[in-house]
Amino acid sequence: MTAVEGGTGGRSGFPATGSGRWGGGQERAVLVGVDLGGSSRSTRYGVAGARCAAVCSDRQDNPADAPTTSALEPRAVQAPAAQAARGAGTGLDTEESLAEFRELVASAGGEVAAELLQRRARPDPATLIGAGKVEEVAGVAASVNADLVLFDHDLTPTQLRNLEAALPCRVLDRTQLILDIFARHARTREGQLQVELAQLEYMLPRLTGRGKAMSQLGGGIGTRGPGETKLETDRRQIQRRIDQLKLDLESVRRVRKQQRQRRESVPVPTVALVGYTNAGKSTLFNRLSGAGVLQSPRMFATLDPKLRAIELPSRRKVLLSDTVGFIRNLPHTLVTSFRATLEEVQQAEVLLHVRDANSTYGEEQKTQVEKVLAELEALGKPRIEVLNKADLLTDHERTGLQTRKGAGEVMVSARTGEGMDALREAIDRALFSDPVVEAELCVPQQEGAVLAAIDAGMVVRQRKYEGNLVRLTVSGPASLVGRLRRYRQRGD
């Protein structure tokens, strides 16, 4: 399943890049949530997690009876309009965080066999969750025949080694799981290179101490090696591969730069879709462009950027770009590795920040997206907040959302098509290059190509025929109006 697998005893070792590692069937996973600071908001879930662990411990003789996620009853989902009305905070509570983690596991093709929660004031340096909880996790993993234990938290190299030594199955943290999902969904050569680079950079500091395979080469007659450990050899090989991947991706960036320069020779601005994963970006992309790209409820279904031309109400053409989704605590290695892809965001004239209007933690998702945009130095770009999935809101929630939404927000439903005209008009208003201008034109009727170009690229507000001339009142892109200046009325 994971971005790193192999090594000794079937535990994590080296990356299998370019594809997921869940195997032929679903692997059973034990999820471990970590609440550092002991948030009181997650008390209900903590009881459920403890109940799950207790039941699992009682059923070690019959793993088939062990509880799965169906034994845990997630709370009802409320829309952000209701959330705003009750003045809820913007942070995710532990239950919501684990619900999101569950979705990540489903996107990776895994089956949740049990869930546990550890609440601590501070992380344990050796194991993150403490020795007592490690024993509990080991018992639960054995009772449900788990293939791996997943932590909804990043693990240090030391914590990962200690947990692998104490638990009966493989151990993965949040970043490794996200990397695996990216590996499963990468389809193009560029995407596979970016995922492999992120995997190797994450794995490199975590090689230390992975069992006898990393020990000093054998001693004695005929067994002495060059004096280099297996660990040092692997590190050098991985570093060479990282350097090569960076060179390959630099070539990709040069090709993309050349493509952008060719596009920029014709004034066609780019509008990029950004947002939290599973907010509906690809569905909106299809609705606006008719492209028919993959749209899936799974997280990170889109990795490779897509570009399509769309026409706005002003008859201006823009390029619409669909990009990879962001997520809470997005691994820095992914942001770095996917910089070639995310350059479309950096070069875009306007950003469409697609948000899930039905999410219970929409403000937290917005904050996380803005953190990544700041890292990409794109936070200052003109941005339209697109409140998607309006069809899932009740009338009361819809009214509340309409009341509180700001001037730069548009409520839409990419699934039903609601609000698409308003969104196109908002994009038109936000574009600052090649602005729309009004003009009076006088074109001879025999200039059929000119009249066709006007009808195709401008909005004709009035048309009059005077003998052999056609007088038109139009609005259109300044670049096109400039090319037709010989037909403009004197004084216009």
C-alpha positions as CSV (number, residue, x, y, z in Angstrom):
1,M,0.0,0.0,0.0
2,T,2.6,2.4,1.0
3,A,5.1,4.6,-0.6
4,V,7.8,2.6,1.2
5,E,7.6,-1.1,1.5
6,G,10.0,-4.0,1.7
7,G,13.0,-4.2,4.1
8,T,13.1,-6.8,6.8
9,G,10.2,-8.8,8.2
10,G,7.8,-7.4,5.5
11,R,8.0,-3.9,7.0
12,S,8.5,-0.6,5.3
13,G,11.7,-0.3,3.4
14,F,12.0,1.0,-0.2
15,P,9.5,2.8,-2.4
16,A,7.5,1.1,-5.1
17,T,6.9,4.3,-7.1
18,G,4.2,4.9,-9.7
19,S,1.6,2.6,-8.2
20,G,-0.2,1.9,-4.9
21,R,0.8,-1.0,-2.8
22,W,-2.4,-2.3,-1.3
23,G,-2.0,-5.5,-3.3
24,G,-4.7,-7.5,-5.1
25,G,-7.3,-7.1,-2.3
26,Q,-8.1,-4.6,0.4
27,E,-5.7,-4.6,3.3
28,R,-7.1,-4.3,6.8
29,A,-5.9,-1.2,8.7
30,V,-6.1,0.0,12.3
31,L,-6.4,3.8,12.5
32,V,-4.8,5.6,15.4
33,G,-5.9,9.2,16.0
34,V,-3.8,11.5,18.1
35,D,-5.3,14.4,19.9
36,L,-2.4,16.5,21.3
37,G,-3.7,18.9,23.8
38,G,-6.8,16.8,24.8
39,S,-9.5,18.8,22.9
40,S,-12.8,18.5,24.8
41,R,-14.7,18.6,21.5
42,S,-13.6,15.0,20.7
43,T,-14.8,13.4,24.0
44,R,-17.6,11.5,22.3
45,Y,-15.3,10.0,19.7
46,G,-12.7,9.1,22.3
47,V,-15.3,7.0,24.1
48,A,-16.2,5.3,20.8
49,G,-12.6,4.6,20.1
50,A,-12.0,3.1,23.6
51,R,-15.1,1.0,23.2
52,C,-13.8,-0.3,19.8
53,A,-10.5,-1.2,21.4
54,A,-12.2,-3.0,24.3
55,V,-14.5,-5.0,22.0
56,C,-11.5,-5.9,19.8
57,S,-9.6,-7.1,22.8
58,D,-12.6,-9.3,23.9
59,R,-12.8,-11.0,20.4
60,Q,-9.2,-12.1,19.8
61,D,-10.4,-15.6,19.3
62,N,-12.7,-14.6,16.5
63,P,-11.2,-11.8,14.4
64,A,-14.1,-12.0,12.0
65,D,-16.3,-10.6,14.7
66,A,-14.1,-7.6,15.3
67,P,-15.8,-4.2,14.8
68,T,-15.1,-2.1,11.7
69,T,-16.0,1.5,11.2
70,S,-19.6,0.6,11.1
71,A,-19.4,0.1,14.9
72,L,-18.5,3.7,15.3
73,E,-21.4,6.1,14.6
74,P,-20.1,9.3,13.1
75,R,-22.1,12.4,14.1
76,A,-24.5,14.1,11.7
77,V,-23.0,16.5,9.2
78,Q,-24.1,20.1,9.4
79,A,-23.6,22.7,6.6
80,P,-21.3,25.7,7.1
81,A,-24.3,28.0,7.2
82,A,-25.4,26.3,10.4
83,Q,-21.8,26.2,11.6
84,A,-21.5,29.9,11.2
85,A,-24.9,30.5,13.0
86,R,-23.6,28.6,16.0
87,G,-20.3,30.4,16.0
88,A,-18.2,27.3,15.7
89,G,-14.4,27.5,15.5
90,T,-12.5,27.0,12.4
91,G,-10.3,24.1,13.5
92,L,-11.0,20.4,12.9
93,D,-11.9,18.5,16.0
94,T,-10.5,15.0,16.4
95,E,-13.6,13.3,15.1
96,E,-13.7,15.3,11.9
97,S,-9.9,14.7,11.5
98,L,-10.4,11.0,11.8
99,A,-13.3,11.1,9.4
100,E,-11.1,12.8,6.8
101,F,-8.4,10.2,7.5
102,R,-10.9,7.5,6.9
103,E,-11.6,9.0,3.5
104,L,-7.9,8.9,2.8
105,V,-7.7,5.2,3.6
106,A,-10.7,4.5,1.3
107,S,-9.0,6.5,-1.5
108,A,-5.9,4.2,-1.0
109,G,-8.1,1.1,-1.3
110,G,-7.9,0.0,2.3
111,E,-10.5,-1.3,4.7
112,V,-10.7,0.1,8.2
113,A,-10.8,-2.8,10.7
114,A,-10.6,-0.7,13.9
115,E,-10.0,2.8,15.2
116,L,-8.4,4.1,18.4
117,L,-7.7,7.5,19.8
118,Q,-4.9,8.7,22.1
119,R,-5.3,12.0,23.8
120,R,-2.1,13.5,25.2
121,A,-0.8,16.8,26.4
122,R,2.3,16.4,24.3
123,P,3.8,13.7,22.0
124,D,5.9,11.0,23.4
125,P,9.4,11.3,21.8
126,A,9.9,7.6,21.4
127,T,6.5,6.4,20.2
128,L,4.2,9.5,19.8
129,I,1.4,7.8,21.8
130,G,3.2,6.3,24.8
131,A,4.2,2.7,25.8
132,G,0.9,1.8,27.3
133,K,-1.1,2.8,24.2
134,V,1.4,1.0,21.9
135,E,0.6,-2.2,23.8
136,E,-3.1,-1.6,23.3
137,V,-2.7,-0.9,19.6
138,A,-0.6,-4.1,19.3
139,G,-3.4,-6.1,20.9
140,V,-6.1,-4.6,18.6
141,A,-4.0,-5.1,15.5
142,A,-3.5,-8.8,16.4
143,S,-7.1,-9.3,17.2
144,V,-8.4,-8.0,13.9
145,N,-5.6,-9.5,11.8
146,A,-4.6,-6.1,10.6
147,D,-2.1,-5.7,7.8
148,L,-1.0,-2.3,8.9
149,V,-1.4,0.5,11.5
150,L,-2.0,4.0,10.2
151,F,-1.3,7.1,12.3
152,D,-3.2,10.3,11.6
153,H,0.0,12.2,12.5
154,D,3.5,12.4,11.1
155,L,6.1,10.1,12.7
156,T,9.7,11.0,13.2
157,P,12.3,8.4,12.0
158,T,12.8,7.3,15.7
159,Q,9.1,6.9,16.4
160,L,8.6,4.9,13.2
161,R,11.4,2.5,14.1
162,N,10.2,2.0,17.6
163,L,6.6,1.4,16.5
164,E,7.6,-1.0,13.8
165,A,9.6,-3.0,16.4
166,A,6.6,-3.1,18.9
167,L,3.7,-3.7,16.5
168,P,2.9,-7.0,14.7
169,C,2.4,-5.3,11.3
170,R,3.5,-2.5,9.1
171,V,3.3,1.1,10.4
172,L,2.5,4.2,8.2
173,D,2.0,7.8,9.1
174,R,-0.3,10.4,7.4
175,T,2.3,11.6,4.9
176,Q,3.2,8.1,3.7
177,L,-0.5,7.4,3.2
178,I,-1.0,10.6,1.1
179,L,2.1,9.7,-0.9
180,D,0.7,6.3,-1.7
181,I,-2.6,7.8,-2.9
182,F,-0.6,10.1,-5.2
183,A,1.4,7.1,-6.5
184,R,-1.9,5.2,-7.3
185,H,-3.4,8.2,-9.2
186,A,-0.3,9.4,-11.1
187,R,-1.0,8.5,-14.8
188,T,1.4,10.7,-16.8
189,R,5.2,10.4,-16.8
190,E,5.4,13.8,-15.2
191,G,3.1,12.8,-12.4
192,Q,5.0,9.6,-11.7
193,L,8.3,11.5,-11.6
194,Q,6.9,14.0,-9.1
195,V,5.5,11.3,-6.9
196,E,8.7,9.3,-6.9
197,L,10.7,12.3,-5.9
198,A,8.4,13.1,-3.0
199,Q,8.6,9.5,-1.8
200,L,12.4,9.3,-2.0
201,E,12.9,12.6,-0.2
202,Y,10.5,11.5,2.6
203,M,12.1,8.1,2.9
204,L,15.8,9.2,2.9
205,P,16.0,10.3,6.6
206,R,14.0,7.2,7.7
207,L,16.4,4.6,6.5
208,T,18.4,4.4,9.7
209,G,18.2,1.2,11.7
210,R,16.0,-0.9,9.4
211,G,17.2,-4.3,10.7
212,K,20.1,-6.5,9.7
213,A,19.8,-5.6,6.1
214,M,21.4,-2.2,7.0
215,S,24.2,-3.7,9.2
216,Q,27.9,-3.7,8.4
217,L,29.0,-6.0,5.6
218,G,30.3,-9.4,6.8
219,G,33.7,-10.0,8.2
220,G,36.1,-12.9,7.8
221,I,38.1,-14.4,4.9
222,G,36.4,-13.7,1.6
223,T,33.6,-11.7,3.1
224,R,35.1,-8.3,3.7
225,G,33.6,-5.5,1.7
226,P,34.7,-2.0,1.0
227,G,33.9,-1.0,4.6
228,E,30.6,0.7,3.7
229,T,27.4,-0.2,5.4
230,K,24.3,-1.3,3.5
231,L,22.7,1.9,4.8
232,E,25.3,4.1,3.3
233,T,25.1,2.3,0.0
234,D,21.3,2.7,-0.1
235,R,21.5,6.4,0.9
236,R,24.0,7.1,-1.9
237,Q,21.8,5.3,-4.5
238,I,18.7,7.1,-3.4
239,Q,20.5,10.5,-3.5
240,R,21.6,9.7,-7.0
241,R,18.1,8.9,-8.0
242,I,16.8,12.1,-6.4
243,D,19.3,14.1,-8.3
244,Q,18.3,12.5,-11.6
245,L,14.6,13.0,-10.9
246,K,15.2,16.7,-10.2
247,L,17.0,17.0,-13.6
248,D,14.1,15.2,-15.3
249,L,11.5,17.5,-13.7
250,E,13.6,20.6,-14.6
251,S,13.3,19.4,-18.2
252,V,9.5,19.2,-17.7
253,R,9.5,22.8,-16.3
254,R,11.4,24.0,-19.4
255,V,8.9,22.4,-21.7
256,R,6.0,23.9,-19.7
257,K,7.7,27.3,-19.8
258,Q,8.0,27.1,-23.6
259,Q,4.3,26.1,-23.9
260,R,3.3,29.1,-21.8
261,Q,5.4,31.4,-23.9
262,R,3.7,30.2,-27.0
263,R,0.3,30.7,-25.3
264,E,1.3,34.2,-24.2
265,S,2.0,35.2,-27.7
266,V,-1.7,35.2,-28.1
267,P,-3.4,37.1,-25.2
268,V,-5.4,34.3,-23.7
269,P,-5.4,34.5,-19.8
270,T,-5.4,31.4,-17.6
271,V,-7.9,30.8,-14.8
272,A,-6.9,28.1,-12.3
273,L,-9.1,26.0,-10.1
274,V,-7.7,25.5,-6.6
275,G,-9.2,24.1,-3.5
276,Y,-9.4,21.4,-0.9
277,T,-9.3,17.8,-2.1
278,N,-12.8,16.5,-3.0
279,A,-14.3,20.0,-3.1
280,G,-15.6,19.3,-6.7
281,K,-13.0,21.0,-8.8
282,S,-13.0,18.4,-11.6
283,T,-16.8,18.3,-11.7
284,L,-16.8,22.1,-12.0
285,F,-14.1,21.9,-14.6
286,N,-16.2,19.5,-16.7
287,R,-19.3,21.7,-16.3
288,L,-17.5,24.8,-17.5
289,S,-15.5,23.3,-20.3
290,G,-17.3,20.0,-21.3
291,A,-13.9,18.3,-21.0
292,G,-15.1,15.0,-19.5
293,V,-12.1,14.5,-17.2
294,L,-12.2,12.0,-14.4
295,Q,-14.4,13.1,-11.5
296,S,-14.4,11.0,-8.4
297,P,-15.5,11.3,-4.7
298,R,-12.1,9.8,-3.8
299,M,-9.4,12.2,-2.6
300,F,-6.7,13.3,-5.0
301,A,-8.4,11.8,-8.0
302,T,-6.7,14.6,-10.1
303,L,-2.9,14.9,-10.1
304,D,-2.1,15.9,-13.6
305,P,-3.1,19.4,-14.7
306,K,-5.7,19.8,-17.4
307,L,-6.1,22.9,-19.6
308,R,-9.3,23.7,-21.7
309,A,-10.4,26.8,-23.4
310,I,-13.8,28.3,-22.4
311,E,-15.8,31.3,-23.6
312,L,-17.0,34.0,-21.2
313,P,-20.2,36.1,-21.7
314,S,-18.0,38.9,-23.1
315,R,-16.9,36.4,-25.8
316,R,-13.4,36.5,-24.4
317,K,-11.6,33.1,-24.4
318,V,-9.7,32.0,-21.3
319,L,-7.8,28.8,-20.5
320,L,-9.2,26.9,-17.5
321,S,-6.8,24.8,-15.5
322,D,-7.7,21.9,-13.2
323,T,-5.0,21.3,-10.5
324,V,-4.3,18.9,-7.7
325,G,-6.3,19.3,-4.5
326,F,-4.8,20.5,-1.2
327,I,-5.3,19.0,2.2
328,R,-4.6,19.7,5.8
329,N,-0.9,19.2,6.6
330,L,-0.1,18.7,2.9
331,P,3.5,17.2,3.0
332,H,6.0,19.8,2.1
333,T,7.8,17.3,-0.1
334,L,4.7,17.1,-2.3
335,V,4.5,20.9,-2.6
336,T,8.1,21.0,-3.6
337,S,7.9,18.0,-6.0
338,F,4.7,19.2,-7.7
339,R,6.0,22.7,-8.2
340,A,6.2,22.1,-12.0
341,T,2.5,21.2,-12.0
342,L,1.5,24.0,-9.5
343,E,3.2,26.6,-11.7
344,E,-0.1,26.8,-13.5
345,V,-1.4,28.3,-10.3
346,Q,1.5,30.7,-10.1
347,Q,1.0,31.9,-13.7
348,A,-2.8,32.2,-13.6
349,E,-4.4,35.6,-13.8
350,V,-7.4,34.6,-11.6
351,L,-7.9,31.8,-9.1
352,L,-11.2,30.0,-8.6
353,H,-11.1,28.8,-5.0
354,V,-13.6,25.9,-5.0
355,R,-15.0,25.2,-1.6
356,D,-17.4,22.6,-0.3
357,A,-20.4,24.6,0.9
358,N,-21.7,21.4,2.6
359,S,-18.6,20.8,4.7
360,T,-18.7,21.1,8.4
361,Y,-15.2,22.6,8.5
362,G,-15.2,24.9,5.4
363,E,-13.3,27.7,7.1
364,E,-10.5,25.4,8.2
365,Q,-10.3,24.0,4.7
366,K,-10.0,27.6,3.4
367,T,-7.2,28.3,5.8
368,Q,-5.3,25.2,4.7
369,V,-5.6,26.1,1.0
370,E,-4.4,29.7,1.7
371,K,-1.4,28.3,3.4
372,V,-0.4,26.4,0.3
373,L,-1.1,29.4,-1.9
374,A,1.1,31.5,0.3
375,E,3.9,28.9,-0.1
376,L,3.4,29.2,-3.8
377,E,3.5,33.0,-3.6
378,A,0.0,33.1,-5.2
379,L,-2.0,34.3,-2.3
380,G,-2.2,37.9,-3.6
381,K,-3.8,36.9,-6.9
382,P,-7.4,37.9,-7.7
383,R,-9.5,35.1,-6.2
384,I,-13.2,34.1,-6.6
385,E,-14.6,32.0,-3.8
386,V,-16.8,29.4,-5.5
387,L,-19.2,27.8,-2.9
388,N,-19.9,24.5,-4.5
389,K,-22.3,21.7,-3.8
390,A,-25.2,24.1,-3.1
391,D,-27.6,21.3,-4.2
392,L,-26.8,19.5,-0.9
393,L,-27.9,22.4,1.3
394,T,-31.3,22.7,2.9
395,D,-33.4,25.9,2.3
396,H,-32.5,27.2,5.7
397,E,-28.7,26.6,5.1
398,R,-28.9,28.1,1.7
399,T,-30.6,31.2,3.1
400,G,-27.9,31.5,5.8
401,L,-25.1,31.1,3.3
402,Q,-26.7,33.7,0.9
403,T,-26.9,36.1,3.8
404,R,-23.3,35.8,5.0
405,K,-21.5,35.3,1.6
406,G,-19.2,38.2,0.6
407,A,-19.0,40.1,-2.7
408,G,-16.3,37.9,-4.1
409,E,-18.3,34.7,-3.5
410,V,-20.5,32.8,-5.9
411,M,-22.7,29.9,-4.9
412,V,-22.9,27.1,-7.5
413,S,-23.6,23.4,-7.9
414,A,-21.3,21.8,-10.4
415,R,-23.4,18.7,-10.4
416,T,-26.7,20.4,-11.5
417,G,-25.3,23.4,-13.3
418,E,-26.8,26.0,-10.8
419,G,-24.9,29.3,-10.8
420,M,-22.7,28.7,-13.8
421,D,-23.8,31.9,-15.6
422,A,-23.1,34.0,-12.5
423,L,-19.7,32.3,-12.2
424,R,-18.8,33.1,-15.8
425,E,-19.8,36.7,-15.3
426,A,-17.7,36.9,-12.1
427,I,-14.7,35.5,-14.0
428,D,-15.3,38.2,-16.7
429,R,-15.3,41.0,-14.1
430,A,-12.1,39.7,-12.4
431,L,-9.9,39.5,-15.5
432,F,-7.7,42.6,-15.9
433,S,-5.7,41.7,-19.0
434,D,-7.3,42.4,-22.4
435,P,-10.2,44.3,-20.8
436,V,-13.6,44.5,-22.5
437,V,-14.3,47.8,-24.2
438,E,-17.2,49.4,-26.1
439,A,-16.9,50.5,-29.7
440,E,-18.8,51.8,-32.7
441,L,-17.8,50.1,-36.0
442,C,-18.7,50.7,-39.6
443,V,-17.9,47.7,-41.8
444,P,-18.6,47.3,-45.6
445,Q,-20.9,44.4,-46.2
446,Q,-18.4,42.8,-48.6
447,E,-15.9,42.4,-45.6
448,G,-17.4,39.0,-44.7
449,A,-14.4,37.8,-42.8
450,V,-14.4,40.9,-40.6
451,L,-18.1,40.6,-39.8
452,A,-17.6,36.9,-39.0
453,A,-14.7,37.8,-36.6
454,I,-16.9,40.4,-34.9
455,D,-19.8,37.9,-34.4
456,A,-17.4,35.2,-33.2
457,G,-15.4,37.4,-30.7
458,M,-17.6,40.2,-29.6
459,V,-21.0,40.9,-28.3
460,V,-23.0,42.8,-30.8
461,R,-25.4,45.2,-29.0
462,Q,-26.8,46.9,-32.1
463,R,-26.7,46.4,-35.8
464,K,-27.9,48.7,-38.6
465,Y,-27.6,48.5,-42.4
466,E,-27.0,51.7,-44.3
467,G,-26.6,51.0,-48.0
468,N,-23.4,49.0,-48.4
469,L,-22.3,49.6,-44.8
470,V,-23.1,47.8,-41.5
471,R,-23.0,50.0,-38.4
472,L,-22.4,48.0,-35.2
473,T,-22.3,48.8,-31.5
474,V,-20.1,46.2,-29.9
475,S,-18.3,45.2,-26.7
476,G,-15.3,42.9,-26.8
477,P,-11.7,42.4,-25.9
478,A,-9.5,45.4,-26.4
479,S,-7.0,43.4,-28.5
480,L,-9.7,42.5,-31.0
481,V,-11.1,46.0,-31.1
482,G,-7.6,47.3,-31.7
483,R,-7.1,45.1,-34.7
484,L,-10.3,46.6,-36.2
485,R,-9.5,50.2,-35.5
486,R,-9.7,51.0,-39.2
487,Y,-13.4,50.3,-39.0
488,R,-14.1,52.4,-35.9
489,Q,-16.2,55.5,-36.2
490,R,-14.4,58.8,-36.2
491,G,-14.2,60.2,-32.7
492,D,-14.9,56.8,-31.1
